[in-house]
Amino acid sequence: MEDERVVAGHRLLPSTPHAMNLPPPPDHPSATYVVQVPKDQIYRVPPPENAGIVERHREAAKAKGKSSKGSCSTILLWFLIVFLLLCVIIGGTLTVIYFIFTPQAPSFSVTKLHVKQQKQGSPPTYDVTLKAKNPNEKMGIEYKSDEDGANLIFWTKNLGYGDIPGLKQNVGDSNNLDITIHGLKEKTVPPNVQKSISDKKTKHQISLKLKLESPLVFNLWILKLWKKNLDVNCEFRVSTLAQASKILSQKCKTKLS
């Protein structure tokens, strides 16, 4: 049992800074008891105004959270609106440019054909001159040089290949395009072609086909608006493949892709 102290005929429990007076027990009517209470078990009731302070802080925190969420939502909404407006403006501008500056394929016509052959049976050289016209009223055309982009054909037989030279055309320009077709060394010259080349007295008409494939760039001043691939198919008939050859008829088709 804990030590007890007696003060003036009264029994006391050990002293403590916090004491509570209790009514004397029945068997000791004149005794006074002091009960020790640990500090960590002493509870205080906060004043009512503290609850109001806590509530105000809580409401302020909630309002701040709602405000920050609302700000993020507003920024995101404006970003989407601006993005959609930019898409509409860019799309509309490109559509207007496409319809106003729709590229038109250049037109071609064969104006001259000259054939050279060192000796009978050797691969000939075919010098073809084309006239190219730019039909576009607002755009220039730049022809990119293309190796072996030209092909000369007699019926179903390939006579040779040639390079397409580079060329720049302004609006509405017409220019000559000179192409040299080199005969194939590993193949013999078709008899009808050889006869038309060799016969100096009698002219032998020949029908030929010229195919061209070349990349094009359509430009407006310094702006390169469109890049296209050009396909040209010219069917023409000449009076002879010897000297003084003349173009009798022709039909050229062009296509952009």
SVG drawing of the C-alpha trace seen along z (x, -y; Angstrom):
<svg xmlns="http://www.w3.org/2000/svg" viewBox="-21 -36 50 43">
<polyline fill="none" stroke="black" stroke-width="0.4" points="0.0,0.0 1.1,-3.6 2.5,-5.5 0.1,-7.7 0.7,-10.9 -1.3,-12.1 -1.9,-15.8 -3.6,-17.0 -5.2,-13.7 -6.1,-13.2 -4.8,-10.5 -3.4,-12.0 -2.4,-10.4 0.9,-11.6 0.8,-15.3 0.0,-16.3 -0.5,-19.7 -3.9,-18.7 -6.1,-17.5 -9.8,-16.9 -11.6,-17.1 -13.9,-14.1 -16.5,-13.6 -15.2,-11.7 -15.9,-7.9 -18.6,-6.7 -16.1,-5.1 -14.0,-8.2 -16.3,-11.2 -13.6,-13.7 -11.0,-12.5 -10.0,-14.4 -8.7,-12.6 -6.6,-14.0 -6.7,-12.0 -3.8,-12.3 -4.9,-12.7 -2.2,-12.3 -1.8,-15.3 -2.5,-13.4 -5.9,-12.5 -6.9,-16.1 -9.3,-17.3 -10.4,-20.8 -13.4,-21.8 -12.4,-24.3 -14.3,-27.6 -17.2,-27.8 -15.4,-30.5 -12.7,-27.9 -15.3,-25.8 -16.2,-28.9 -12.5,-29.5 -12.0,-25.9 -15.2,-26.1 -14.1,-29.3 -10.7,-27.7 -12.4,-24.7 -14.8,-26.7 -11.9,-28.8 -9.9,-25.7 -12.9,-24.3 -13.5,-27.6 -9.8,-27.7 -10.0,-24.2 -13.1,-25.0 -11.5,-28.2 -8.3,-26.4 -10.4,-23.7 -12.5,-26.3 -9.4,-28.2 -7.9,-25.0 -11.2,-24.2 -11.4,-27.8 -7.8,-27.7 -8.4,-24.3 -11.7,-25.5 -10.0,-28.6 -7.1,-26.5 -9.6,-24.2 -11.5,-27.2 -8.3,-28.8 -7.1,-25.5 -10.4,-24.9 -10.3,-28.5 -6.8,-28.0 -7.8,-24.7 -10.7,-26.4 -8.6,-29.3 -5.8,-27.1 -8.2,-24.7 -10.2,-27.6 -7.0,-29.2 -5.7,-26.0 -9.1,-25.4 -9.1,-28.9 -5.5,-28.5 -6.3,-25.1 -9.3,-26.4 -7.7,-29.7 -4.3,-28.2 -5.3,-24.7 -2.3,-23.5 -2.9,-22.8 -0.7,-20.4 1.5,-21.9 0.7,-21.2 3.3,-19.6 3.7,-19.3 6.4,-17.6 8.0,-20.2 11.1,-18.4 12.8,-15.0 16.3,-14.4 17.9,-11.0 21.7,-10.3 23.3,-6.9 27.0,-6.3 26.5,-3.1 23.6,-0.9 22.6,1.4 24.4,-0.7 22.2,-2.3 20.8,-5.5 20.4,-8.8 17.0,-10.5 16.9,-14.2 13.4,-15.3 12.3,-18.9 9.1,-19.5 7.3,-22.8 6.1,-23.1 3.5,-25.7 2.6,-26.7 -1.2,-27.3 -1.3,-28.6 -2.1,-32.2 -0.8,-32.7 1.8,-30.0 5.2,-29.2 6.4,-25.6 9.8,-24.1 10.7,-20.9 13.1,-18.8 15.8,-17.0 15.1,-13.3 17.6,-10.6 16.1,-8.2 12.7,-10.0 12.0,-9.9 11.3,-6.8 10.8,-6.5 8.7,-3.5 7.9,-2.1 4.8,0.0 5.7,2.3 9.5,2.0 11.5,-0.3 13.9,-2.3 15.8,-4.0 15.9,-6.3 16.9,-9.9 17.3,-12.4 14.7,-15.2 16.6,-18.5 15.6,-20.9 13.5,-23.9 11.8,-26.9 8.7,-28.5 7.0,-31.7 3.3,-32.3 2.1,-31.7 5.6,-30.9 6.2,-28.6 9.7,-27.0 11.4,-24.4 12.5,-21.2 15.3,-19.3 15.6,-15.6 18.2,-13.2 17.1,-9.5 20.0,-7.1 19.3,-3.8 19.7,-0.5 23.0,1.1 21.9,4.6 18.9,4.6 18.8,4.4 17.0,1.6 13.5,2.7 13.6,3.2 10.9,0.6 12.8,-2.0 16.1,-1.1 14.6,-1.3 13.2,-4.8 16.6,-5.9 18.6,-4.5 16.5,-5.1 17.5,-8.5 15.3,-8.4 11.9,-7.1 10.4,-8.5 8.9,-5.9 6.5,-7.3 6.8,-6.0 4.5,-6.3 6.2,-6.7 5.3,-7.2 7.2,-9.4 6.6,-9.0 7.9,-11.4 7.9,-11.2 9.2,-14.1 8.6,-15.7 7.2,-19.2 7.0,-22.0 4.3,-24.7 5.4,-28.0 4.0,-31.4 6.9,-33.9 9.2,-32.2 6.5,-29.9 6.5,-26.3 2.8,-25.4 2.5,-22.0 4.7,-19.1 3.3,-16.8 4.5,-14.0 4.1,-14.7 3.2,-11.9 3.2,-12.8 2.2,-10.5 2.8,-11.8 1.8,-9.8 3.1,-11.3 3.8,-10.4 6.8,-11.6 7.3,-11.7 10.7,-9.9 13.5,-9.3 16.1,-10.4 17.0,-14.0 14.2,-16.7 11.8,-14.8 8.5,-16.5 5.8,-16.0 2.7,-14.9 0.3,-14.4 0.4,-14.2 -1.6,-13.9 -0.1,-14.6 -1.8,-13.9 -0.5,-15.1 -1.5,-14.0 -0.6,-15.1 -0.5,-12.8"/>
</svg>
